[in-house]
């Protein structure tokens, strides 16, 4: 998974091509990927002055970028307070995953019905590459590969309404999905789930495919719940994998 692939995902979901000011898009992408990958933590202040210095610009493009991320649920902006990384409650997280479970179950059933053998072979090739990333313990690369896998599934299914609804939740769920993969053993469980899902699709068992993806979503939620509870007990200190923000 390259930085260019990460750019393409965020460019589409944030509709960055629609921005007239390229610097706004650049700032939004940097902050957005930092939130999703855990370099910027839930509740962490986002200092407009520091961001202005980082991107050698005034505070106006920074504010526009943060407002864009606020619209997508990644940033909170309140009067007379610094902007900060959104920190969804456990109740919010459970609501999101409840909806996501139902949508993905529908996606899996439609995938069984509509995917050609060649398309399923393509998906299996993607999952085989993901197995190598999981074995290497590369959380970020595995995560973005998983994001692209599900995007490809929605393209194959071809249900524009389903894709639109999934996209509307996408940015709010990406941070949570990445968080779930940082738990010990989660990469191995996740790629096992993907392999079983592809096998069910190849066998044209829509009921099993829907049940498998629903179960995987529930396990991801439990991993997020465990991590949030651990962070809360530790005074907000997270165990998420960090990378340099330079």
C-alpha positions as CSV (number, residue, x, y, z in Angstrom):
1,X,0.0,0.0,0.0
2,X,1.6,3.2,-1.1
3,X,1.2,6.8,0.1
4,X,-0.4,7.4,-3.3
5,X,-3.1,4.9,-2.6
6,X,-3.8,6.5,0.8
7,X,-4.1,9.8,-1.1
8,X,-6.6,8.4,-3.6
9,X,-8.8,7.1,-0.8
10,X,-8.9,10.3,1.1
11,X,-9.1,12.4,-2.0
12,X,-12.3,10.6,-3.0
13,X,-13.9,10.5,0.4
14,X,-13.1,14.1,1.3
15,X,-13.8,15.3,-2.3
16,X,-10.5,17.1,-2.3
17,X,-10.6,17.5,-6.1
18,X,-13.5,20.0,-5.6
19,X,-11.3,22.3,-3.5
20,X,-10.0,25.4,-5.3
21,X,-7.1,25.9,-2.9
22,X,-4.7,22.9,-3.2
23,X,-3.1,23.8,0.2
24,X,-6.5,23.2,2.0
25,X,-6.6,19.8,0.4
26,X,-3.0,19.0,1.5
27,X,-3.6,20.1,5.1
28,X,-6.9,18.2,5.2
29,X,-5.2,15.0,3.9
30,X,-2.3,15.2,6.4
31,X,-4.5,15.8,9.4
32,X,-7.1,13.3,8.2
33,X,-4.6,10.5,7.7
34,X,-3.0,11.3,11.0
35,X,-6.3,10.9,12.8
36,X,-7.2,7.7,11.0
37,X,-3.8,6.1,11.6
38,X,-3.6,7.2,15.2
39,X,-0.7,9.7,15.0
40,X,-3.3,12.3,16.2
41,X,-5.2,11.0,19.1
42,X,-9.0,11.4,20.0
43,X,-9.4,14.6,22.1
44,X,-6.0,15.9,21.1
45,X,-5.8,19.7,20.4
46,X,-5.1,20.7,16.8
47,X,-3.0,23.9,17.1
48,X,-3.7,26.2,14.1
49,X,-0.5,28.1,14.6
50,X,1.6,24.9,14.6
51,X,-0.2,23.7,11.5
52,X,0.3,27.1,9.8
53,X,4.0,26.8,10.5
54,X,4.2,23.2,9.2
55,X,2.6,24.1,5.9
56,X,4.2,27.6,5.7
57,X,0.8,29.3,5.3
58,X,-1.6,31.6,7.1
59,X,-4.3,30.2,9.5
60,X,-7.1,30.6,6.9
61,X,-6.3,27.5,4.9
62,X,-5.8,25.6,8.1
63,X,-9.2,26.6,9.4
64,X,-10.8,25.7,6.1
65,X,-9.2,22.3,6.2
66,X,-10.3,21.6,9.8
67,X,-13.8,22.7,9.0
68,X,-13.9,20.2,6.1
69,X,-12.8,17.5,8.5
70,X,-15.4,18.6,11.0
71,X,-18.1,18.0,8.4
72,X,-16.9,14.4,8.2
73,X,-16.9,13.8,11.9
74,X,-13.1,13.7,12.3
75,X,-12.6,17.0,14.1
76,X,-14.6,19.0,16.7
77,X,-14.7,22.8,16.6
78,X,-16.4,24.8,19.3
79,X,-16.5,28.5,20.0
80,X,-13.6,29.8,22.1
81,X,-11.9,26.5,22.1
82,X,-9.1,25.0,20.1
83,X,-10.1,22.5,17.4
84,X,-9.5,18.9,18.5
85,X,-9.6,15.4,17.2
86,X,-13.1,14.0,17.6
87,X,-13.6,11.5,20.3
88,X,-16.7,9.4,19.7
89,X,-18.4,7.9,22.7
90,X,-18.8,4.2,23.1
91,X,-22.5,4.6,22.4
92,X,-21.8,6.4,19.2
93,X,-19.3,3.7,18.2
94,X,-21.8,0.9,18.8
95,X,-24.4,2.7,16.8
96,X,-22.0,3.1,13.9
97,X,-21.0,-0.5,13.9
98,X,-24.6,-1.7,14.2
99,X,-25.4,0.1,11.0
100,X,-22.2,-1.0,9.3
101,X,-22.9,-4.6,10.1
102,X,-26.2,-4.5,8.3
103,X,-24.8,-2.7,5.3
104,X,-21.8,-5.1,4.9
105,X,-24.1,-8.1,5.2
106,X,-26.1,-6.8,2.3
107,X,-22.9,-6.1,0.4
108,X,-21.6,-9.6,0.9
109,X,-24.9,-11.1,-0.3
110,X,-24.9,-9.0,-3.4
111,X,-21.3,-9.8,-4.1
112,X,-22.1,-13.5,-4.2
113,X,-24.9,-12.8,-6.7
114,X,-23.2,-10.4,-9.0
115,X,-19.4,-11.0,-9.0
116,X,-18.0,-12.9,-11.9
117,X,-15.4,-15.7,-11.3
118,X,-12.7,-13.4,-12.6
119,X,-13.7,-10.7,-10.2
120,X,-13.6,-13.1,-7.3
121,X,-10.2,-14.2,-8.4
122,X,-9.1,-10.6,-8.3
123,X,-10.4,-10.3,-4.8
124,X,-8.6,-13.4,-3.7
125,X,-5.3,-12.1,-5.1
126,X,-5.8,-8.9,-3.0
127,X,-6.5,-11.0,0.1
128,X,-3.4,-13.1,-0.5
129,X,-1.3,-9.9,-0.6
130,X,-3.0,-8.8,2.6
131,X,-2.0,-12.1,4.3
132,X,1.7,-11.2,3.7
133,X,1.2,-7.7,5.2
134,X,-0.6,-9.3,8.2
135,X,2.3,-11.8,8.7
136,X,4.7,-8.9,8.6
137,X,2.7,-7.0,11.2
138,X,2.3,-3.9,9.0
139,X,-0.9,-2.4,10.4
140,X,-1.0,0.7,8.2
141,X,-0.4,-1.1,4.9
142,X,-2.8,-3.9,5.8
143,X,-5.5,-1.4,6.9
144,X,-5.4,0.6,3.7
145,X,-5.4,-2.6,1.6
146,X,-8.5,-3.7,3.5
147,X,-10.1,-0.3,2.8
148,X,-9.4,-0.7,-0.9
149,X,-10.6,-4.3,-0.9
150,X,-14.0,-3.3,0.4
151,X,-14.2,-0.3,-2.0
152,X,-13.5,-2.8,-4.8
153,X,-16.3,-5.0,-3.5
154,X,-18.8,-2.1,-3.6
155,X,-17.7,-1.3,-7.2
156,X,-18.3,-4.9,-8.3
157,X,-21.7,-5.0,-6.6
158,X,-22.7,-1.8,-8.5
159,X,-25.4,-0.6,-6.1
160,X,-25.0,3.1,-6.1
161,X,-27.3,3.7,-3.1
162,X,-25.4,1.2,-0.9
163,X,-22.1,2.7,-1.9
164,X,-23.3,6.2,-1.1
165,X,-24.5,5.2,2.4
166,X,-21.2,3.3,3.1
167,X,-19.2,6.3,1.9
168,X,-21.2,8.6,4.2
169,X,-20.0,6.6,7.1
170,X,-16.6,5.9,5.7
171,X,-14.4,8.6,7.4
172,X,-16.1,8.2,10.7
173,X,-15.4,4.4,10.6
174,X,-11.8,4.5,9.2
175,X,-10.3,5.7,12.5
176,X,-12.2,3.0,14.4
177,X,-11.3,0.3,11.9
178,X,-7.6,1.2,12.2
179,X,-7.9,1.2,16.0
180,X,-9.4,-2.3,16.0
181,X,-6.4,-3.7,14.0
182,X,-3.9,-2.4,16.6
183,X,-5.1,-4.9,19.2
184,X,-2.8,-8.0,19.7
185,X,-3.7,-10.8,17.3
186,X,-6.2,-8.7,15.4
187,X,-4.4,-8.7,12.1
188,X,-4.3,-12.5,11.9
189,X,-8.0,-12.7,12.9
190,X,-8.9,-10.1,10.3
191,X,-7.1,-11.7,7.3
192,X,-8.6,-15.1,8.3
193,X,-12.0,-13.5,8.1
194,X,-11.3,-12.1,4.7
195,X,-10.1,-15.5,3.4
196,X,-13.3,-17.2,4.7
197,X,-15.4,-14.5,3.1
198,X,-13.8,-15.0,-0.3
199,X,-14.2,-18.7,-0.1
200,X,-17.9,-18.4,0.7
201,X,-18.3,-16.1,-2.3
202,X,-16.5,-18.5,-4.5
203,X,-18.8,-21.3,-3.3
204,X,-21.8,-18.9,-4.1
205,X,-23.1,-19.2,-0.5
206,X,-24.6,-15.8,0.1
207,X,-26.1,-16.6,3.5
208,X,-22.7,-17.7,4.8
209,X,-20.9,-14.7,3.2
210,X,-23.3,-12.3,4.9
211,X,-22.9,-14.1,8.3
212,X,-19.1,-14.1,8.0
213,X,-18.8,-10.4,7.3
214,X,-21.3,-9.6,10.1
215,X,-19.3,-11.7,12.5
216,X,-16.1,-10.0,11.5
217,X,-17.7,-6.6,12.1
218,X,-18.9,-7.6,15.5
219,X,-15.3,-8.8,16.4
220,X,-13.9,-5.5,15.2
221,X,-16.3,-3.6,17.4
222,X,-15.3,-5.7,20.4
223,X,-11.6,-4.9,19.7
224,X,-12.5,-1.1,19.5
225,X,-14.4,-1.4,22.8
226,X,-11.5,-3.1,24.5
227,X,-9.1,-0.5,23.3
228,X,-11.3,2.4,24.3
229,X,-11.8,0.9,27.7
230,X,-8.1,0.3,28.1
231,X,-7.3,3.9,27.1
232,X,-9.9,5.2,29.5
233,X,-8.5,3.2,32.4
234,X,-5.0,4.4,31.5
235,X,-6.0,8.0,31.6
236,X,-6.3,8.4,27.8
237,X,-2.8,7.0,26.9
238,X,-3.2,4.8,23.9
239,X,-1.5,1.7,22.8
240,X,-1.9,2.4,19.1
241,X,1.0,2.1,16.9
242,X,2.7,5.4,16.3
243,X,4.7,6.7,13.4
244,X,6.8,9.9,13.0
245,X,4.7,12.9,12.1
246,X,7.6,14.7,10.5
